């Protein structure tokens, strides 16, 4: 998360709604709506959770499925944080999947994000983080979510 921007949705007793998100991100809400509209076709549900370390609400995009043996599984595919005036979406990949993520049908700008993303400490994972103010990057976000869903199931 970018420390220069102020996180919104900081009241633990107020679960985020479309209205509270719209109040926080203002003109960026059309991009948020575009992402929300794309989630059903990706078979993704978004759940809000109180994130204690930052004392804010964050949404995680989940893919849930049932295995051939009937086991219910779920995988977190992205994290969404709301800031004043915009929101971020972070799609985390395992280092071993960086090449596959780069092969996805994405813009050159997103390829640079993937190429320049650093692993987090000793963990072999890296975030591809989008700072969203317009819907321009939503297709790339959706493509990377699909890529992660396919690679890490």
C-alpha positions, 0 to 999 in steps of 0.5 A: 500500500502506498503510504502517501495516500490516506486509507478510508473506511477506518470505522470498524463498526461500519461495514462497507457498502456501495454508498460508503465506498462511493463517498470515499473514492468519489470520481473513481467510483465508476471504475469500482462499479466496472470491477464489480460488474466484471466479477460474476463472469470471473466467478469471483465473490468479494468479501469485506474484512476488517484488517487489524494491522492497518485498522481499515476495511479491505475486500478480498476477491475469492474464487470458490469451487468444489473438487471432483471429490466434493471438497469445497475449496477457496482461493483469494485472488486479489485484495482491494483497499479503499483510499480517499479518492481512489482504490487499489487492487493487488493481485499476488503471484508466486515467483514461479508464475511470474513468466506466465503472468507476463505472457497474459494478454495485458498492456505494456504498462502492466507488464512493467508492473509485473517485471518491477514487482519485488518479492516480499521478504523471504516469501516467494510471492510478489504483488501486482498493485494497481492504483485505480482512478479510472476503468482503463486498467480493469481489463488488465486486472480481470486478465490477471485474476483469470491468470492467477485462478488458472495457475494457482488452483 
